[in-house]
Amino acid sequence: RLADPTGATTCGLQTGDTMCVSTQSWWGCVNYFASALPFLSAAQQGFMGEGVQVQMLVPEGLADHCTTYADCAAHYPDAMSKWDAFFQGLKSATESPLPENEKKDALLGLYWAAQMASTYASAACNAKQSHYSSVEVSFANSWLNSAEYVSAAHFQSNMDKSAKFMSPLPSRVLQEGDSAPNIADLSQEENHTLSVFSWMNSINNLLG
């Protein structure tokens, strides 16, 4: 999903550089907000050493990504302030008199508030959804909406636990005509996941 969805280049494809992240990828753009913003906040809060200044490098021609803490804070103040609060919470947690389980839940609350703020900020990527089928866009939006449920539960998203949620996601970009649970080249588990997402989306629309 990080490959070029326009077909104009071989970026990310088996016929090109498989490690390439296309500047046209909606998924790549959203992941930038989920990774670069907290990285810059962590640096600002001293996690890489006092006074360390960080600037992200972006591909040539991509002008809509913030690259420094000050730049991101100016464009996405809510997300950056929430990431700051999370990293400040991490630093002060060692001195907190709260029991460990309460400290952990408080930190997860700060983390998910920041993560969801990054997700909302990634609306800046929405124009890139035009490169995809309506089926893929529906899945992408359902994937974003599912984070609301995970966030509310203060899910501890370490690598092992997150992998269990990622593994049943569809292994290719969805095309027009794909209709779960009857997509022949996807596994039963992948088809089931898409059916659940569709059901959740229907319930969300029904409840408003």
N, C-alpha and C positions, 0 to 999 in steps of 0.2 A: 504493500500500500504506500510505500515511500517512493515508488517508481514514478516516472513521468506519466501522468494519466492522459496527456494530450497526444502521445505518440510521436511528438516532434523530435525527441531524442531517445537514446537507449539508456538514459540514466536510471539505474536501479533494476534494469532488466537482465535476464540471463544472457542476452546477446551484447550487453554492455558492461558497465561497472556495477556489479551487484551490491556494492557498498555505498553507492551514490544515493543521496537523498535529493529528490527533485524539488526545485523551488516552486513547482506547480502543484505539488502534492498537498492536498488539504490535511491529510494525516500528519505529514511532516511539519506543516505550519502549526497545527494544534499542539504537537509534541514540543515545538520550540517554546511555546508559552508555558508548558508544564515542566520544562527543564531549565531553560535559560533564566527565567524570572527568579525562581528560588536560588539558582546558582549565584546570580548577581546580588541577591539579598544576603545570602550566606557570607559572601565576600565583604559586603558592607558592614555586617555585624561582627567582623573580625575572625571568622572561622578559618580564614586562610592566612592569618597573621595581621597584626595591627597596621593599618594604613595601606594595605595591599589594594591596588586599583586594578579592576578587571574590565576589559572591553571584549565583547564577543565579535568574532569575525563572521561576516555573512557573505554569501556568494555575490559576485558582481551583478549589478542590475536589480538586486533585491533591496528596495529602499524602505519597505514598510515594517521592518523589524527593529525594535529598540535594541541598542547594543551596549549601553552602560547603565549603571544603577540610576543615575540622574535622569537619563533619557526614559527609562522604563517607568520611573516614579512619576514623571511628568505626564506620560501618556496613559498609564494604568495605575493610578494612585491607590485604588482600593486593593488591587492584588498585591502590590509591593508592600503596603502597610501591613497587610495580613501575613505576608511571608516574614516581614520584620518581627512581628509579634510572635510568630512561631519560633524563630531562631533565638529571640530574646528569652522566650519561655524555656528553650532547651538549656540556655546558659544558667538561668536562675533555678532550674529544677533541682540541682544538687543541694541547694540551700533550703528548699521547701520542706516544711514540717509535715506535709501531707503524707499519708500512707502511699506506698509504691503504686498500688492499683489506681488510686485517685490521681496521682501525678501523671500516670500513663494515660488515663482517660482525658485529663485536661490537655495534655500535649497532643493527643489525637484529635481533640476538638479544634485546637489551634491549627493543626496540620490540615485538616479537611476544610476548614474555613478558607485557608489560603489556597488549597488545591482547587476548590470550587470557584474562587475569585479568578484564578488563572484560566479556568475553563470558560467563565463568562467573558473574560478579556479576549479569549481566542475567537470571539465572534468576528474579530478583524480578519479572520481567515475565510469567512463565509463565501466570498466571491469565487474562491477556488472550487467550491462544490459544483460549479457549472461544468466542470470537466468530467463529472461522473454521471452514471445512470441514476434514474430516480430511485431504483432499488437500493443502490449503494448509499445514496444520500439518506434514505429512510433508515438504513442500518446505522449509518454514522450518527444521526441524530438520536436514535434509540440508545446507542452506546453512550453518548453524552448524558442522556437523561438517566441512564442506569446508575451513573455516578451519584446522583442525588440520594438514591437509596443506600448505597455503600457509605456515603458521607454521613448520613443520619445515624448509621449504626456504629460510627467511629471505628470502621474496619482498620485493622493494623495491616497495612499494605506492604509487608516485606516481600522479598523476591519469591520465596517458596509459595506463600499464600496467593500472591498475585498471579503466579504462573497457572494455578488451577482455574482462575477466571479467564485467563487469556487463551489457554489451549483449545477450548471448544469454539472459539470465534472462527468465522469462515476464513479459509486459508487462501482465498483469492478475492480480487475485487469483483463485486456482484454486477451482473449485466441485466439489461432489460430482458424480461422473460423468466428470470430466476424467481421461483416461487416455492418457498419452504412450506411443508417439509419434503418437497419432491424435487430437490436439486440433485441430479444424478451423480455429478462428480464431487459432491461434498459428502462427508461422513454423516452417519445418523446423528451423531452428537452435534455436529455443526448445524444440521438442519433443525434439530431440536432447539438449539440456542436461538436461531433466527425466529422460530415460531414463538418462543417465549418473549423475545424482544417485541415482536409484532403484537402479542397479547398485551404486554405492558404499555405499548404505545396507544393501543385502543382504550385501555382503562384510563390512561392519562388524559386522552382527548375527551372521554366521557365525563370525567370529573372536572375537567377544565384546568 
